[in-house]
Amino acid sequence: MPRKIVIVADPGIDTAFAVALALNDPNLDVLGLLPTAGNVSAEQATANVHTLIDVIDPPKWPRLAAALPARYDADGLALHGPGGLGGVNFPSATRHTLHPADKVLCELAHEYPRQVTVVNLGPLTTLATALDRDPTLPAVLDQTVIIGGAWTVPGNAGPVAEFHIHLDPDAAKRVMHGELHPLLVPLDVTRKLVFSPLDLLELPNPDSRTCQFLRKIVPFGIRASSNLYGIEGFHLKDVLGTVAVAVPALVSSEPHYVDVETRGELTRGMTVVDARPSPTAAANCRVATSVSVAEVRDYIVKVLKQAA
């Protein structure tokens, strides 16, 4: 049976890539695609998830929602382009009045108790708000995967803070203490997956809607990464959220106690991993430590070969 997932997304080029893979993987059943502000504004995130569904047009459409009206002190437009999808304008129509994303998440979790994995590819505002709305949520969810945090590597939103956690550290702290016991995939691991210009040229199934879409949005990210970070390629960080559910054996992890620093001029948004031999608190997360990059690349090619 396909794994049931609900994706919380702030599309975002790599987020859109991750969603495209999930929608085309027959072993995944995307029940919900819920927008959140992050790389883009809440309004733009809501529009972008509609764009993803319109462009990819999967056989089964997930439930959509409206992003919560969050306002953050940073965005990802320098890396992802105006509008978040590489600066490309796609025709898309927002549907009828949508329920807020946290409400839809709770409804789907209760509709399929102990079957749903939440894949969080943005700030943790929506997930934290869902926990506030429904304290029974940890008992009815199956698993939670979070792309976020930095352990032993520099941050990308400050010296030690990762972007997703930095945007709403209070929400991240509530989630870490929310009895979800998530898999946390930090920058230490997500930075290992780089999509090069050659990878873009060699995308399989070039006539598919999905590959045509990716060929339009990814070039901006490759150029921006070169200008901003001096690397030849684009980090597909959020793709590891899809991979962690679709092929969990490719991501290795360790149990640890993790907390989030919510104050500090230099450390706000820092994920603190207690890796001492005798920590003072029990593990509340599994922290990803490595990924089989070559096999992840094989997975991407396999899914895109049969993509719509």
C-alpha positions in Angstrom: 0.0 0.0 0.0 1.3 3.5 -0.8 2.5 5.5 2.2 0.0 8.3 3.1 1.7 11.7 3.5 0.7 15.3 4.1 3.3 17.8 2.8 3.7 21.2 4.4 5.5 23.3 1.8 6.8 26.9 1.1 7.5 26.5 -2.6 10.5 27.3 -3.3 12.4 25.5 -6.1 13.7 22.6 -4.1 10.4 22.4 -2.3 8.6 22.2 -5.7 11.1 19.5 -6.8 10.3 17.5 -3.7 6.6 17.8 -4.2 6.9 16.9 -7.9 8.6 13.6 -6.9 6.0 12.8 -4.2 3.1 13.4 -6.6 4.7 11.1 -9.2 5.9 8.3 -6.9 3.3 5.5 -7.0 4.4 4.4 -3.6 3.3 7.7 -2.0 -0.2 8.9 -1.5 -0.1 12.6 -1.1 -3.3 13.3 0.9 -2.7 17.0 1.5 -0.4 19.7 0.1 -0.5 22.5 2.6 1.2 25.9 2.0 3.2 27.8 4.5 5.0 31.1 4.3 8.8 30.8 4.3 10.6 31.1 1.0 7.7 33.2 -0.1 4.8 35.0 1.6 1.7 33.2 2.8 -0.3 34.4 -0.1 2.3 33.4 -2.6 2.7 30.0 -1.0 -1.0 29.3 -1.3 -0.8 30.4 -5.0 2.3 28.2 -5.6 0.8 25.0 -4.3 -2.1 25.5 -6.7 0.4 26.1 -9.5 2.2 22.8 -8.7 -1.1 20.9 -8.8 -2.2 22.6 -12.0 1.1 22.1 -13.8 1.8 18.5 -12.7 -1.9 17.5 -12.7 -1.4 14.2 -10.8 -4.0 11.4 -11.2 -5.2 12.0 -7.6 -5.3 15.6 -6.4 -4.4 16.2 -2.8 -6.4 18.4 -0.5 -5.2 22.0 -0.6 -5.4 24.7 2.1 -4.7 28.4 2.8 -1.4 29.3 4.4 -1.6 30.8 7.9 -1.1 34.6 7.8 2.5 34.4 9.2 5.0 37.2 8.6 8.7 36.5 9.0 11.8 38.7 9.0 13.4 37.0 6.0 12.5 35.1 2.8 14.2 33.0 0.2 13.5 35.1 -3.0 17.2 35.7 -3.6 17.8 32.0 -4.1 14.4 31.0 -5.5 13.5 34.0 -7.6 10.5 36.4 -7.7 7.4 34.4 -6.8 9.6 31.5 -5.5 9.4 29.3 -8.7 12.5 30.6 -10.5 10.9 33.9 -11.5 8.6 32.0 -13.9 5.0 33.0 -14.0 2.6 30.1 -14.4 -1.1 30.5 -15.1 -3.0 29.2 -12.1 -6.4 29.8 -10.5 -6.8 29.7 -6.7 -9.8 27.5 -5.8 -12.8 28.4 -3.7 -12.4 29.5 -0.1 -9.9 27.2 1.5 -9.6 26.1 5.1 -6.5 27.0 7.0 -3.6 24.6 6.7 -3.4 23.6 10.4 -7.1 22.6 10.3 -6.7 20.5 7.2 -3.7 18.8 8.7 -5.7 17.8 11.8 -8.7 16.6 9.7 -6.5 14.4 7.5 -4.7 12.9 10.5 -8.0 11.9 12.1 -9.4 10.6 8.8 -6.5 8.2 8.6 -5.4 7.6 12.2 -1.9 6.2 12.6 -1.4 6.2 8.9 -0.2 9.7 8.0 3.3 10.9 7.8 3.7 14.7 7.9 6.6 15.9 5.7 7.4 19.5 6.8 9.4 21.3 4.2 9.2 24.8 5.6 9.0 26.7 8.9 7.2 24.8 11.7 4.5 27.4 12.2 1.7 25.3 10.7 2.7 22.1 12.6 3.0 24.0 15.9 -0.4 25.6 15.4 -1.9 22.2 14.5 -0.6 20.9 17.8 -2.2 23.8 19.6 -5.4 23.2 17.8 -5.5 19.5 18.5 -3.4 18.1 21.4 -4.2 14.6 20.4 -2.4 15.0 17.1 0.8 13.1 18.1 -1.3 10.1 19.0 -3.0 9.9 15.6 0.0 10.7 13.4 2.2 7.9 12.2 5.5 9.8 11.6 6.9 13.3 11.2 9.8 14.3 9.0 11.3 17.8 9.3 13.7 19.4 6.9 15.5 21.8 9.2 18.2 22.6 11.7 22.0 22.5 11.6 24.1 20.4 13.9 27.9 20.4 13.2 27.9 22.7 10.1 27.4 26.5 9.8 23.8 27.8 9.4 22.3 29.4 6.3 20.3 32.1 8.2 23.1 33.1 10.6 26.2 31.6 12.1 24.4 28.6 13.6 20.7 28.8 12.5 19.1 27.0 9.6 16.5 29.0 7.6 13.4 27.0 8.4 14.0 27.0 12.1 15.3 30.6 12.2 12.0 31.9 10.7 9.9 30.7 13.7 12.1 29.3 16.4 9.3 29.4 19.0 7.2 27.1 16.8 10.2 24.8 16.3 10.7 24.6 20.0 7.0 23.7 20.6 7.3 21.0 17.9 10.4 19.5 19.4 8.6 19.2 22.7 5.4 18.1 21.2 5.8 14.3 21.6 6.0 13.8 17.8 9.6 12.3 18.0 10.3 13.5 14.4 13.1 12.7 12.0 15.0 15.9 11.8 17.1 16.2 8.6 19.6 19.0 9.1 21.9 21.0 6.8 24.7 18.5 7.7 22.8 16.0 5.4 20.7 18.1 3.1 23.8 20.0 1.7 25.1 16.7 0.3 22.5 16.6 -2.4 23.6 19.0 -5.2 21.8 19.2 -8.6 24.2 20.3 -11.3 23.6 21.9 -14.7 24.5 18.6 -16.2 21.8 16.9 -14.1 19.3 19.4 -15.4 20.3 18.7 -19.0 20.0 14.9 -18.4 16.6 15.0 -16.8 14.8 11.9 -18.1 11.4 11.9 -19.8 11.9 15.5 -21.2 8.4 15.6 -22.7 6.6 15.0 -19.4 4.8 17.9 -17.7 6.9 17.4 -14.6 10.3 17.5 -16.3 9.3 20.5 -18.4 8.3 22.3 -15.2 11.6 21.5 -13.5 13.6 22.7 -16.5 11.8 26.0 -16.2 12.3 26.7 -12.5 15.7 25.0 -11.6 18.0 27.2 -13.7 17.4 30.3 -11.6 18.4 28.3 -8.5 21.6 27.1 -10.1 22.6 30.6 -11.1 21.7 32.1 -7.8 23.6 29.4 -5.9 26.7 30.2 -8.0 26.4 33.9 -7.3 25.5 33.6 -3.6 27.5 30.6 -2.5 30.0 29.9 -5.2 28.8 26.4 -5.9 28.2 24.7 -9.2 24.7 23.4 -8.7 21.6 23.8 -6.5 21.0 22.1 -3.1 17.9 19.9 -3.3 17.5 20.1 0.4 13.7 19.5 0.6 13.9 16.5 -1.7 15.3 14.5 1.2 12.0 15.0 2.9 10.3 12.9 0.2 13.2 10.5 0.1 13.0 9.9 3.9 9.5 8.6 3.5 9.7 6.9 0.1 13.1 5.1 0.7 13.8 5.5 4.4 16.8 3.2 4.3 18.7 5.8 2.4 18.8 8.2 5.4 20.7 7.1 8.5 19.8 8.7 11.9 20.5 8.7 15.6 18.2 9.3 18.5 19.0 12.6 20.4 17.5 15.2 22.6 17.0 18.3 20.5 16.0 21.8 21.6 15.8 25.2 19.9 17.3 28.5 21.0 14.6 31.2 20.8 16.7 34.1 22.0 20.2 35.4 21.4 21.6 38.0 19.0 23.8 35.3 17.3 22.0 32.1 18.2 18.3 32.6 17.7 17.0 29.6 15.8 20.0 27.4 16.7 19.1 23.7 17.0 20.9 22.3 20.0 21.6 18.6 19.8 22.6 17.0 23.1 25.1 14.4 21.9 26.7 13.9 25.3 27.3 10.2 26.4 24.8 10.7 29.3 22.3 13.4 28.3 20.1 14.8 31.0 16.9 14.2 29.0 15.5 11.4 26.9 15.8 11.5 23.1 12.9 13.4 21.5 14.1 13.2 17.9 15.9 11.1 15.4 18.6 13.3 13.8 19.7 12.3 10.3 23.5 11.8 10.1 24.1 10.6 6.5 22.4 9.9 3.2 23.2 7.6 0.3 23.5 10.3 -2.3 24.1 8.0 -5.3 21.0 6.0 -4.4 19.0 9.2 -4.0 20.0 10.2 -7.5 18.8 6.8 -8.7 15.5 7.4 -7.0 15.0 10.8 -8.6 15.7 9.4 -12.1 13.5 6.4 -11.5 10.5 8.6 -10.5 11.0 11.2 -13.2 11.3 8.5 -15.9 7.6 7.6 -15.4 6.4 11.0 -14.4 3.3 12.6 -15.9 
